[in-house]
């Protein structure tokens, strides 16, 4: 799935268009006990209510593919339930109840029973929202322009958002009747989704019914317990963990050959791939195998022995045949050098100006001075 596919669906969630047909929800307490459920035809919603619902659903399609958004394949039995829910347009009460039960099981797995009254009072409730939509897939002409008059197929999908519901803190509220402030009654407010999914995956105008696009607000937390309980799926390694493990692997396998020059070469090569992909909204996210990384290491002058050690470590860390999103290996617009007492941020395009050198037995990081120098905004001059 690419950025243009995402943008095409997000446009459907413009509240002014009212494209989705129905929204349904289940409100549960902090340990997953259902409080109420509802089904709302989108056409019947007040304008502001519709705008608020669409804002929550749009959040589920936000973020970068490979980090906050991850394509996830899952077993046929879970696949069948989601297919039945989609094909029913979320209007079959029995199917809907089964799906809500599965999602509530995921919430229960993530949030077991509270150990004290204080814990329970401070806990969040949960709102599970789902919507259904049918989208005509428009043809494109030879100039890649959309033909709005014709479509050759349809894409039917459901979108799910799991939102924390938090109790507001006590506050004073102005009452015009007596021109005084009085205590406001406590209200429960739905927050930004922490997880959700699009099913089926939309790719180039076609539906991949074996895969969902899974959303997590926190790239450090894949909500593994939720995925396992709800869909019998083992969560992928979180994006931040992939980054940390990759960096550790380079140090452990390359040893002293993991130099500033090698890291600069890695950053530059991978950044170029990412930037080229981002120029083309139809391009799929860049994924790198151990062979791809090994070629960069070899080009940077890493020995064959160390490159082979990296390959073995890659398989052991990420699994044989694994591919990693390039955005989890480098951050194209950032190049930072950390030392025990200082941190230096450098324009990635100027990173080659940095140099390490040993002078009189002591290691130095050298940065040539070009132009003016300022410290906290104060211009200064190099000591001669």
C-alpha positions in Angstrom: 0.0 0.0 0.0 1.4 3.4 -0.9 0.7 7.0 0.0 -1.7 7.6 -2.9 -3.8 4.6 -1.9 -3.9 6.0 1.7 -4.8 9.5 0.5 -7.6 8.1 -1.8 -9.3 6.5 1.2 -8.7 9.4 3.5 -10.5 11.7 1.0 -13.5 9.5 1.4 -13.6 10.5 5.1 -14.3 14.1 4.4 -17.3 14.8 6.6 -18.9 17.0 3.9 -19.2 14.1 1.5 -20.8 11.6 3.9 -19.4 8.6 1.9 -19.4 5.9 4.6 -22.8 4.3 4.9 -22.9 3.3 8.6 -21.1 3.7 11.9 -21.4 1.3 14.7 -19.8 1.3 18.1 -19.5 -0.6 21.4 -18.7 1.2 24.6 -17.0 -0.9 27.3 -15.7 -0.3 30.7 -12.0 -0.4 31.8 -11.9 -4.3 31.9 -14.0 -4.8 28.8 -17.5 -5.2 30.1 -20.0 -3.8 27.5 -21.9 -0.8 28.6 -23.8 -0.1 25.4 -23.7 -0.5 21.6 -25.2 1.4 18.7 -25.5 1.6 14.9 -25.9 4.9 13.2 -26.6 5.6 9.5 -24.1 8.3 8.5 -26.8 10.2 6.6 -28.7 10.6 9.9 -25.9 12.2 11.9 -25.8 15.9 12.8 -23.0 17.8 11.0 -20.7 18.2 14.0 -21.2 14.6 15.2 -20.3 13.3 11.7 -17.2 15.6 11.6 -16.0 14.3 15.0 -16.5 10.6 14.0 -14.7 11.1 10.7 -11.8 12.9 12.5 -11.3 9.8 14.7 -11.4 7.4 11.7 -8.9 9.6 9.8 -6.4 9.2 12.6 -6.4 5.4 12.0 -4.9 6.2 8.5 -2.3 8.6 9.7 1.4 8.0 10.1 4.1 6.3 8.0 3.8 2.9 6.5 6.3 0.6 8.3 6.1 2.6 11.6 2.6 3.6 12.7 0.9 1.7 9.9 1.8 -2.0 9.3 0.3 -4.5 6.8 -0.5 -7.6 8.8 -1.5 -11.0 7.4 -3.6 -13.2 9.7 -5.2 -16.7 9.9 -8.2 -17.7 7.7 -10.6 -18.0 10.7 -10.1 -14.3 11.6 -10.0 -13.4 8.0 -13.5 -15.0 7.5 -15.0 -13.0 10.4 -13.8 -9.7 9.0 -15.0 -10.7 5.5 -18.4 -11.6 6.8 -18.6 -8.3 8.7 -17.5 -6.3 5.6 -19.9 -8.2 3.3 -22.8 -7.5 5.6 -22.0 -3.8 5.6 -21.9 -4.0 9.4 -25.6 -4.5 9.5 -25.8 -8.1 10.6 -26.3 -8.1 14.4 -25.0 -11.6 15.0 -21.8 -11.0 13.0 -21.3 -7.6 14.6 -21.7 -9.1 18.1 -19.1 -11.8 17.3 -16.6 -9.2 16.0 -17.1 -6.9 19.0 -16.6 -9.9 21.3 -13.3 -10.6 19.5 -12.1 -7.0 19.9 -13.2 -6.8 23.5 -11.2 -9.9 24.2 -8.2 -8.0 22.8 -8.9 -5.1 25.2 -9.3 -7.5 28.2 -5.9 -9.1 27.3 -4.2 -5.6 27.3 -6.0 -4.4 30.4 -6.5 -7.2 33.0 -8.7 -6.7 36.1 -7.6 -3.8 38.4 -5.9 -4.8 41.6 -7.4 -2.0 43.8 -10.4 0.4 43.9 -8.0 3.3 43.2 -6.7 1.6 40.1 -10.3 1.0 38.8 -11.3 4.6 39.5 -8.4 6.0 37.5 -8.8 3.5 34.6 -10.0 4.4 31.2 -13.1 3.1 29.4 -13.0 2.2 25.8 -15.0 3.0 22.7 -14.7 0.6 19.7 -15.9 2.3 16.5 -16.3 0.7 13.1 -17.6 2.1 9.8 -18.3 0.6 6.4 -17.9 2.2 3.0 -18.1 1.2 -0.7 -15.7 3.0 -3.0 -15.8 3.0 -6.8 -12.3 2.5 -8.1 -11.8 5.1 -10.9 -9.8 4.3 -14.1 -6.8 6.3 -15.0 -6.0 7.4 -18.6 -2.7 7.3 -20.4 -1.6 10.5 -18.6 -2.4 9.0 -15.2 -5.3 11.3 -14.8 -8.4 10.1 -13.0 -11.4 9.3 -15.2 -14.3 10.4 -12.9 -16.9 9.2 -15.3 -16.0 5.6 -15.3 -15.0 2.9 -12.8 -14.3 -0.7 -13.5 -14.6 -2.2 -10.0 -15.5 -1.4 -6.4 -13.6 -1.5 -3.1 -15.6 -2.4 0.0 -14.0 -2.0 3.4 -14.4 -1.5 7.1 -12.4 0.8 9.3 -12.0 0.3 13.0 -10.8 2.7 15.7 -10.2 1.8 19.4 -10.3 4.9 21.5 -9.7 5.5 25.2 -12.5 7.2 27.0 -11.4 9.4 29.9 -13.2 11.0 32.7 -12.8 14.8 32.8 -11.3 16.4 35.9 -13.7 18.4 38.2 -14.0 22.0 37.1 -16.1 25.1 37.6 -18.6 26.0 34.9 -20.3 29.3 34.3 -24.1 29.3 34.6 -25.8 32.4 33.0 -29.0 31.8 35.0 -27.5 33.2 38.1 -24.2 34.6 36.7 -22.1 32.3 38.9 -19.7 29.4 38.5 -20.8 26.0 39.8 -19.3 22.5 39.7 -19.5 20.9 36.3 -20.8 17.4 36.2 -18.1 14.8 35.3 -18.2 13.7 31.7 -16.5 10.9 29.7 -14.8 12.0 26.5 -13.5 9.8 23.7 -9.8 10.4 22.9 -7.6 9.8 19.9 -7.5 6.2 18.8 -4.6 4.2 20.2 -5.0 1.4 17.7 -7.2 0.4 14.8 -7.2 -1.2 11.4 -8.4 -1.0 7.8 -9.7 -4.2 6.2 -9.1 -5.4 3.6 -5.8 -3.9 2.6 -6.2 -1.5 -0.4 -3.5 -1.8 -3.0 -3.5 -0.2 -6.4 -7.3 -0.3 -6.6 -7.6 -3.9 -5.5 -8.5 -5.6 -2.1 -6.1 -8.0 -0.4 -8.5 -10.0 1.8 -5.6 -11.8 3.5 -4.2 -8.6 5.0 -5.2 -5.7 7.2 -3.5 -2.4 7.6 -2.9 -2.1 11.3 -2.5 1.2 13.1 -0.8 1.9 16.4 -0.5 5.5 17.7 2.7 4.6 19.6 5.4 3.2 17.2 7.0 1.7 20.3 3.9 -0.4 21.2 2.3 -2.8 18.7 -0.3 -3.9 21.3 0.8 -7.5 21.0 -1.7 -8.8 23.5 -4.6 -7.2 21.6 -3.5 -8.7 18.3 -3.0 -12.2 19.7 -6.3 -12.2 21.6 -8.4 -10.6 18.8 -6.9 -12.2 15.7 -4.5 -14.9 16.8 -1.7 -12.9 15.3 1.8 -12.5 16.6 2.8 -8.8 16.5 5.7 -7.7 14.4 8.7 -6.1 16.1 7.9 -2.5 16.8 9.6 0.1 14.6 11.7 1.6 17.4 12.8 -1.9 18.5 13.8 -2.7 14.9 15.9 0.5 14.9 17.6 -0.3 18.2 18.3 -3.9 17.2 19.7 -2.9 13.8 22.1 -0.4 15.4 23.2 -2.9 18.0 23.7 -5.6 15.3 26.0 -3.3 13.3 28.2 -2.6 16.4 28.3 -6.2 17.5 29.1 -7.7 14.1 31.3 -5.0 12.5 33.3 -4.2 15.7 35.9 -1.5 15.0 34.9 -1.4 11.3 31.6 0.3 12.4 33.2 3.6 11.8 31.8 7.1 11.2 32.5 6.7 7.5 30.5 3.4 7.3 27.5 4.9 9.2 27.7 8.0 6.9 27.6 5.8 3.8 24.7 3.7 5.2 22.7 6.9 6.0 23.3 8.5 2.7 22.6 5.3 0.6 19.3 4.5 2.4 18.2 8.1 2.6 18.5 8.4 -1.2 16.3 5.3 -1.6 13.7 6.8 0.8 13.7 10.2 -0.9 13.3 8.7 -4.3 10.3 6.6 -3.1 8.7 9.7 -1.5 8.8 11.6 -4.8 6.5 8.9 -6.3 3.2 8.5 -4.4 2.6 5.3 -6.3 5.8 3.7 -5.1 5.7 1.1 -2.3 7.6 1.8 0.9 11.3 0.8 0.6 12.0 -2.5 2.2 15.6 -3.7 2.8 16.9 -7.3 3.0 20.2 -8.4 4.6 21.6 -8.6 1.0 20.6 -5.0 0.4 22.4 -3.8 3.6 25.4 -6.1 2.9 25.9 -4.4 -0.5 26.0 -1.0 1.2 28.5 -2.2 3.8 30.7 -3.7 1.1 30.6 -0.4 -0.8 31.6 1.4 2.4 34.7 -0.8 2.7 33.6 -3.3 5.3 35.5 -6.5 5.1 33.9 -9.7 3.7 34.4 -11.4 7.1 32.4 -8.7 8.9 29.8 -8.5 6.2 29.1 -12.3 6.5 28.9 -11.9 10.3 26.3 -9.2 9.9 24.3 -11.4 7.6 24.2 -14.2 10.1 23.3 -11.8 12.9 20.5 -10.3 10.7 18.9 -13.7 10.4 19.2 -14.5 14.1 17.7 -11.1 15.1 15.0 -10.5 12.5 14.4 -14.0 11.0 15.6 -15.7 7.8 14.3 -13.8 4.8 13.1 -10.8 6.8 12.9 -7.4 5.2 12.9 -4.2 7.2 11.3 -0.8 6.3 14.1 1.5 5.3 12.5 4.3 7.5 13.3 2.2 10.5 17.0 2.0 9.7 17.8 5.7 9.1 16.0 9.0 9.5 16.7 10.9 6.2 16.4 14.4 7.6 18.5 13.8 10.7 22.1 13.1 11.3 23.2 13.3 15.0 26.5 12.5 16.6 26.3 11.8 20.3 29.3 11.9 22.7 29.3 11.4 26.4 29.0 15.1 27.1 27.7 16.7 23.9 25.3 16.0 21.0 25.9 17.5 17.5 23.2 17.8 14.9 24.3 18.0 11.3 22.5 18.6 8.0 22.6 15.1 6.5 23.8 16.6 3.2 26.8 18.0 5.1 27.6 14.9 7.1 30.6 14.1 5.1 32.3 17.2 6.6 32.6 15.2 9.9 35.8 13.3 10.4 37.3 11.2 13.2 41.1 11.3 13.7 43.6 10.1 16.3 46.1 12.8 17.3 48.8 12.1 19.8 47.0 8.9 20.8 43.7 10.7 21.5 40.5 10.4 19.4 39.0 13.6 18.0 35.9 14.5 16.1 36.8 17.2 13.5 34.4 19.6 12.0 35.8 22.2 9.5 34.5 25.7 10.1 32.7 27.2 7.1 31.1 30.6 7.6 30.0 32.2 10.8 29.8 30.5 14.2 27.1 31.3 16.8 26.6 30.0 20.4 23.0 30.3 21.6 22.5 32.9 18.9 25.6 34.9 19.9 28.2 35.3 17.0 31.7 34.2 18.0 35.1 33.9 16.3 37.4 31.0 16.2 40.5 31.4 18.4 43.6 31.9 16.4 
